[in-house]
Amino acid sequence: MAQVKVALACSVCGTRNYTVSTNQAHTERLELKKFCKQCGKKTIHRETR
């Protein structure tokens, strides 16, 4: 399968802080707990399209 780059946005402030490569065949959106520079704490980051 091909790898695709997707952006991860903070669920609190909405800034796009990270880019990751994922498998193209996944159906649900990726959710990771990452550090947000704007909020200053660890928050849930969701995949944007």
PDB file of N, CA, C and O in Angstrom:
ATOM      1  N   MET A   1       0.822  -1.188   0.000  1.00  0.00           N
ATOM      2  CA  MET A   1       0.000   0.000   0.000  1.00  0.00           C
ATOM      3  C   MET A   1       0.866   1.252   0.000  1.00  0.00           C
ATOM      4  O   MET A   1       2.013   1.233   0.448  1.00  0.00           O
ATOM      5  N   ALA A   2       0.313   2.309  -0.496  1.00  0.00           N
ATOM      6  CA  ALA A   2       1.033   3.573  -0.567  1.00  0.00           C
ATOM      7  C   ALA A   2       0.916   4.324   0.756  1.00  0.00           C
ATOM      8  O   ALA A   2      -0.101   4.243   1.446  1.00  0.00           O
ATOM      9  N   GLN A   3       1.962   5.046   1.091  1.00  0.00           N
ATOM     10  CA  GLN A   3       1.975   5.884   2.282  1.00  0.00           C
ATOM     11  C   GLN A   3       1.542   7.295   1.895  1.00  0.00           C
ATOM     12  O   GLN A   3       1.923   7.804   0.841  1.00  0.00           O
ATOM     13  N   VAL A   4       0.745   7.918   2.753  1.00  0.00           N
ATOM     14  CA  VAL A   4       0.265   9.273   2.500  1.00  0.00           C
ATOM     15  C   VAL A   4       0.631  10.150   3.683  1.00  0.00           C
ATOM     16  O   VAL A   4       0.603   9.692   4.825  1.00  0.00           O
ATOM     17  N   LYS A   5       0.975  11.407   3.426  1.00  0.00           N
ATOM     18  CA  LYS A   5       1.246  12.352   4.503  1.00  0.00           C
ATOM     19  C   LYS A   5      -0.054  13.030   4.908  1.00  0.00           C
ATOM     20  O   LYS A   5      -0.808  13.510   4.062  1.00  0.00           O
ATOM     21  N   VAL A   6      -0.310  13.065   6.227  1.00  0.00           N
ATOM     22  CA  VAL A   6      -1.489  13.742   6.750  1.00  0.00           C
ATOM     23  C   VAL A   6      -1.041  14.703   7.852  1.00  0.00           C
ATOM     24  O   VAL A   6      -0.008  14.495   8.489  1.00  0.00           O
ATOM     25  N   ALA A   7      -1.820  15.739   8.063  1.00  0.00           N
ATOM     26  CA  ALA A   7      -1.515  16.724   9.106  1.00  0.00           C
ATOM     27  C   ALA A   7      -2.335  16.401  10.345  1.00  0.00           C
ATOM     28  O   ALA A   7      -3.477  15.950  10.249  1.00  0.00           O
ATOM     29  N   LEU A   8      -1.740  16.636  11.508  1.00  0.00           N
ATOM     30  CA  LEU A   8      -2.440  16.450  12.772  1.00  0.00           C
ATOM     31  C   LEU A   8      -2.709  17.817  13.387  1.00  0.00           C
ATOM     32  O   LEU A   8      -1.799  18.631  13.545  1.00  0.00           O
ATOM     33  N   ALA A   9      -3.979  18.060  13.733  1.00  0.00           N
ATOM     34  CA  ALA A   9      -4.374  19.346  14.307  1.00  0.00           C
ATOM     35  C   ALA A   9      -4.790  19.156  15.757  1.00  0.00           C
ATOM     36  O   ALA A   9      -5.394  18.144  16.113  1.00  0.00           O
ATOM     37  N   CYS A  10      -4.468  20.120  16.577  1.00  0.00           N
ATOM     38  CA  CYS A  10      -4.819  20.096  17.998  1.00  0.00           C
ATOM     39  C   CYS A  10      -6.340  20.203  18.138  1.00  0.00           C
ATOM     40  O   CYS A  10      -6.979  21.007  17.459  1.00  0.00           O
ATOM     41  N   SER A  11      -6.912  19.383  19.027  1.00  0.00           N
ATOM     42  CA  SER A  11      -8.365  19.413  19.208  1.00  0.00           C
ATOM     43  C   SER A  11      -8.812  20.606  20.051  1.00  0.00           C
ATOM     44  O   SER A  11      -9.992  20.956  20.039  1.00  0.00           O
ATOM     45  N   VAL A  12      -7.892  21.234  20.782  1.00  0.00           N
ATOM     46  CA  VAL A  12      -8.250  22.374  21.633  1.00  0.00           C
ATOM     47  C   VAL A  12      -8.165  23.682  20.858  1.00  0.00           C
ATOM     48  O   VAL A  12      -9.150  24.416  20.772  1.00  0.00           O
ATOM     49  N   CYS A  13      -6.987  23.981  20.288  1.00  0.00           N
ATOM     50  CA  CYS A  13      -6.809  25.283  19.625  1.00  0.00           C
ATOM     51  C   CYS A  13      -6.905  25.196  18.095  1.00  0.00           C
ATOM     52  O   CYS A  13      -7.115  26.219  17.443  1.00  0.00           O
ATOM     53  N   GLY A  14      -6.757  24.008  17.512  1.00  0.00           N
ATOM     54  CA  GLY A  14      -6.939  23.836  16.074  1.00  0.00           C
ATOM     55  C   GLY A  14      -5.713  24.058  15.223  1.00  0.00           C
ATOM     56  O   GLY A  14      -5.807  23.977  13.998  1.00  0.00           O
ATOM     57  N   THR A  15      -4.555  24.338  15.820  1.00  0.00           N
ATOM     58  CA  THR A  15      -3.350  24.540  15.013  1.00  0.00           C
ATOM     59  C   THR A  15      -2.819  23.204  14.512  1.00  0.00           C
ATOM     60  O   THR A  15      -2.907  22.183  15.194  1.00  0.00           O
ATOM     61  N   ARG A  16      -2.267  23.237  13.304  1.00  0.00           N
ATOM     62  CA  ARG A  16      -1.699  22.026  12.709  1.00  0.00           C
ATOM     63  C   ARG A  16      -0.220  21.979  13.069  1.00  0.00           C
ATOM     64  O   ARG A  16       0.580  22.742  12.528  1.00  0.00           O
ATOM     65  N   ASN A  17       0.143  21.076  13.987  1.00  0.00           N
ATOM     66  CA  ASN A  17       1.482  21.031  14.533  1.00  0.00           C
ATOM     67  C   ASN A  17       2.351  19.929  13.955  1.00  0.00           C
ATOM     68  O   ASN A  17       3.571  20.089  13.895  1.00  0.00           O
ATOM     69  N   TYR A  18       1.774  18.831  13.532  1.00  0.00           N
ATOM     70  CA  TYR A  18       2.548  17.664  13.130  1.00  0.00           C
ATOM     71  C   TYR A  18       2.089  17.141  11.781  1.00  0.00           C
ATOM     72  O   TYR A  18       0.930  17.305  11.400  1.00  0.00           O
ATOM     73  N   THR A  19       3.016  16.504  11.055  1.00  0.00           N
ATOM     74  CA  THR A  19       2.688  15.743   9.859  1.00  0.00           C
ATOM     75  C   THR A  19       3.243  14.342  10.040  1.00  0.00           C
ATOM     76  O   THR A  19       4.378  14.168  10.485  1.00  0.00           O
ATOM     77  N   VAL A  20       2.443  13.345   9.694  1.00  0.00           N
ATOM     78  CA  VAL A  20       2.853  11.949   9.803  1.00  0.00           C
ATOM     79  C   VAL A  20       2.476  11.241   8.514  1.00  0.00           C
ATOM     80  O   VAL A  20       1.594  11.694   7.784  1.00  0.00           O
ATOM     81  N   SER A  21       3.141  10.134   8.234  1.00  0.00           N
ATOM     82  CA  SER A  21       2.780   9.329   7.066  1.00  0.00           C
ATOM     83  C   SER A  21       2.029   8.105   7.547  1.00  0.00           C
ATOM     84  O   SER A  21       2.468   7.423   8.474  1.00  0.00           O
ATOM     85  N   THR A  22       0.891   7.822   6.916  1.00  0.00           N
ATOM     86  CA  THR A  22       0.052   6.702   7.300  1.00  0.00           C
ATOM     87  C   THR A  22      -0.286   5.874   6.072  1.00  0.00           C
ATOM     88  O   THR A  22      -0.044   6.281   4.936  1.00  0.00           O
ATOM     89  N   ASN A  23      -0.842   4.722   6.325  1.00  0.00           N
ATOM     90  CA  ASN A  23      -1.286   3.842   5.256  1.00  0.00           C
ATOM     91  C   ASN A  23      -2.538   4.438   4.603  1.00  0.00           C
ATOM     92  O   ASN A  23      -3.412   4.958   5.296  1.00  0.00           O
ATOM     93  N   GLN A  24      -2.621   4.364   3.304  1.00  0.00           N
ATOM     94  CA  GLN A  24      -3.737   4.983   2.580  1.00  0.00           C
ATOM     95  C   GLN A  24      -5.045   4.220   2.787  1.00  0.00           C
ATOM     96  O   GLN A  24      -6.118   4.790   2.587  1.00  0.00           O
ATOM     97  N   ALA A  25      -4.984   2.946   3.183  1.00  0.00           N
ATOM     98  CA  ALA A  25      -6.178   2.115   3.290  1.00  0.00           C
ATOM     99  C   ALA A  25      -6.923   2.277   4.607  1.00  0.00           C
ATOM    100  O   ALA A  25      -7.985   1.676   4.769  1.00  0.00           O
ATOM    101  N   HIS A  26      -6.413   3.065   5.564  1.00  0.00           N
ATOM    102  CA  HIS A  26      -7.116   3.186   6.843  1.00  0.00           C
ATOM    103  C   HIS A  26      -8.411   3.957   6.670  1.00  0.00           C
ATOM    104  O   HIS A  26      -8.501   4.857   5.834  1.00  0.00           O
ATOM    105  N   THR A  27      -9.418   3.601   7.469  1.00  0.00           N
ATOM    106  CA  THR A  27     -10.741   4.198   7.294  1.00  0.00           C
ATOM    107  C   THR A  27     -11.035   5.293   8.315  1.00  0.00           C
ATOM    108  O   THR A  27     -11.624   6.315   7.964  1.00  0.00           O
ATOM    109  N   GLU A  28     -10.639   5.099   9.568  1.00  0.00           N
ATOM    110  CA  GLU A  28     -10.950   6.098  10.585  1.00  0.00           C
ATOM    111  C   GLU A  28      -9.816   7.109  10.693  1.00  0.00           C
ATOM    112  O   GLU A  28      -8.695   6.853  10.252  1.00  0.00           O
ATOM    113  N   ARG A  29     -10.118   8.245  11.278  1.00  0.00           N
ATOM    114  CA  ARG A  29      -9.111   9.292  11.421  1.00  0.00           C
ATOM    115  C   ARG A  29      -8.160   8.960  12.562  1.00  0.00           C
ATOM    116  O   ARG A  29      -8.563   8.414  13.589  1.00  0.00           O
ATOM    117  N   LEU A  30      -6.917   9.293  12.367  1.00  0.00           N
ATOM    118  CA  LEU A  30      -5.881   9.019  13.350  1.00  0.00           C
ATOM    119  C   LEU A  30      -5.977  10.009  14.506  1.00  0.00           C
ATOM    120  O   LEU A  30      -6.154  11.206  14.282  1.00  0.00           O
ATOM    121  N   GLU A  31      -5.860   9.519  15.745  1.00  0.00           N
ATOM    122  CA  GLU A  31      -5.860  10.367  16.933  1.00  0.00           C
ATOM    123  C   GLU A  31      -4.657   9.994  17.782  1.00  0.00           C
ATOM    124  O   GLU A  31      -4.489   8.832  18.154  1.00  0.00           O
ATOM    125  N   LEU A  32      -3.818  10.982  18.089  1.00  0.00           N
ATOM    126  CA  LEU A  32      -2.643  10.768  18.918  1.00  0.00           C
ATOM    127  C   LEU A  32      -2.581  11.852  19.980  1.00  0.00           C
ATOM    128  O   LEU A  32      -3.034  12.975  19.759  1.00  0.00           O
ATOM    129  N   LYS A  33      -2.019  11.511  21.138  1.00  0.00           N
ATOM    130  CA  LYS A  33      -1.831  12.498  22.188  1.00  0.00           C
ATOM    131  C   LYS A  33      -0.423  13.057  22.035  1.00  0.00           C
ATOM    132  O   LYS A  33       0.556  12.359  22.298  1.00  0.00           O
ATOM    133  N   LYS A  34      -0.320  14.325  21.607  1.00  0.00           N
ATOM    134  CA  LYS A  34       0.963  14.969  21.336  1.00  0.00           C
ATOM    135  C   LYS A  34       1.025  16.308  22.083  1.00  0.00           C
ATOM    136  O   LYS A  34       0.015  16.808  22.578  1.00  0.00           O
ATOM    137  N   PHE A  35       2.236  16.871  22.151  1.00  0.00           N
ATOM    138  CA  PHE A  35       2.429  18.165  22.794  1.00  0.00           C
ATOM    139  C   PHE A  35       2.088  19.282  21.816  1.00  0.00           C
ATOM    140  O   PHE A  35       2.544  19.274  20.672  1.00  0.00           O
ATOM    141  N   CYS A  36       1.292  20.232  22.263  1.00  0.00           N
ATOM    142  CA  CYS A  36       0.926  21.397  21.458  1.00  0.00           C
ATOM    143  C   CYS A  36       1.709  22.601  21.961  1.00  0.00           C
ATOM    144  O   CYS A  36       1.660  22.930  23.146  1.00  0.00           O
ATOM    145  N   LYS A  37       2.439  23.264  21.050  1.00  0.00           N
ATOM    146  CA  LYS A  37       3.235  24.435  21.433  1.00  0.00           C
ATOM    147  C   LYS A  37       2.363  25.630  21.801  1.00  0.00           C
ATOM    148  O   LYS A  37       2.742  26.429  22.656  1.00  0.00           O
ATOM    149  N   GLN A  38       1.208  25.760  21.169  1.00  0.00           N
ATOM    150  CA  GLN A  38       0.322  26.892  21.437  1.00  0.00           C
ATOM    151  C   GLN A  38      -0.352  26.764  22.805  1.00  0.00           C
ATOM    152  O   GLN A  38      -0.432  27.737  23.554  1.00  0.00           O
ATOM    153  N   CYS A  39      -0.836  25.559  23.129  1.00  0.00           N
ATOM    154  CA  CYS A  39      -1.522  25.331  24.403  1.00  0.00           C
ATOM    155  C   CYS A  39      -0.536  25.134  25.552  1.00  0.00           C
ATOM    156  O   CYS A  39      -0.844  25.467  26.697  1.00  0.00           O
ATOM    157  N   GLY A  40       0.640  24.599  25.257  1.00  0.00           N
ATOM    158  CA  GLY A  40       1.642  24.373  26.278  1.00  0.00           C
ATOM    159  C   GLY A  40       1.441  23.102  27.078  1.00  0.00           C
ATOM    160  O   GLY A  40       1.979  22.973  28.177  1.00  0.00           O
ATOM    161  N   LYS A  41       0.661  22.144  26.536  1.00  0.00           N
ATOM    162  CA  LYS A  41       0.424  20.882  27.237  1.00  0.00           C
ATOM    163  C   LYS A  41       0.114  19.789  26.215  1.00  0.00           C
ATOM    164  O   LYS A  41      -0.039  20.063  25.025  1.00  0.00           O
ATOM    165  N   LYS A  42       0.024  18.547  26.694  1.00  0.00           N
ATOM    166  CA  LYS A  42      -0.314  17.429  25.821  1.00  0.00           C
ATOM    167  C   LYS A  42      -1.814  17.406  25.577  1.00  0.00           C
ATOM    168  O   LYS A  42      -2.604  17.412  26.521  1.00  0.00           O
ATOM    169  N   THR A  43      -2.206  17.379  24.306  1.00  0.00           N
ATOM    170  CA  THR A  43      -3.614  17.329  23.930  1.00  0.00           C
ATOM    171  C   THR A  43      -3.794  16.279  22.840  1.00  0.00           C
ATOM    172  O   THR A  43      -2.821  15.778  22.277  1.00  0.00           O
ATOM    173  N   ILE A  44      -5.029  15.959  22.555  1.00  0.00           N
ATOM    174  CA  ILE A  44      -5.335  15.007  21.482  1.00  0.00           C
ATOM    175  C   ILE A  44      -5.221  15.742  20.148  1.00  0.00           C
ATOM    176  O   ILE A  44      -5.807  16.809  19.966  1.00  0.00           O
ATOM    177  N   HIS A  45      -4.465  15.164  19.224  1.00  0.00           N
ATOM    178  CA  HIS A  45      -4.323  15.709  17.875  1.00  0.00           C
ATOM    179  C   HIS A  45      -5.014  14.752  16.910  1.00  0.00           C
ATOM    180  O   HIS A  45      -4.771  13.545  16.935  1.00  0.00           O
ATOM    181  N   ARG A  46      -5.876  15.304  16.063  1.00  0.00           N
ATOM    182  CA  ARG A  46      -6.639  14.497  15.116  1.00  0.00           C
ATOM    183  C   ARG A  46      -6.189  14.766  13.692  1.00  0.00           C
ATOM    184  O   ARG A  46      -5.717  15.854  13.363  1.00  0.00           O
ATOM    185  N   GLU A  47      -6.346  13.756  12.862  1.00  0.00           N
ATOM    186  CA  GLU A  47      -5.972  13.851  11.450  1.00  0.00           C
ATOM    187  C   GLU A  47      -6.904  14.807  10.725  1.00  0.00           C
ATOM    188  O   GLU A  47      -8.121  14.745  10.898  1.00  0.00           O
ATOM    189  N   THR A  48      -6.336  15.692   9.913  1.00  0.00           N
ATOM    190  CA  THR A  48      -7.131  16.593   9.090  1.00  0.00           C
ATOM    191  C   THR A  48      -7.062  16.135   7.649  1.00  0.00           C
ATOM    192  O   THR A  48      -6.127  15.432   7.266  1.00  0.00           O
ATOM    193  N   ARG A  49      -8.021  16.516   6.859  1.00  0.00           N
ATOM    194  CA  ARG A  49      -8.053  16.069   5.461  1.00  0.00           C
ATOM    195  C   ARG A  49      -7.827  17.239   4.536  1.00  0.00           C
ATOM    196  O   ARG A  49      -7.817  17.069   3.317  1.00  0.00           O
TER     197      ARG A  49
END
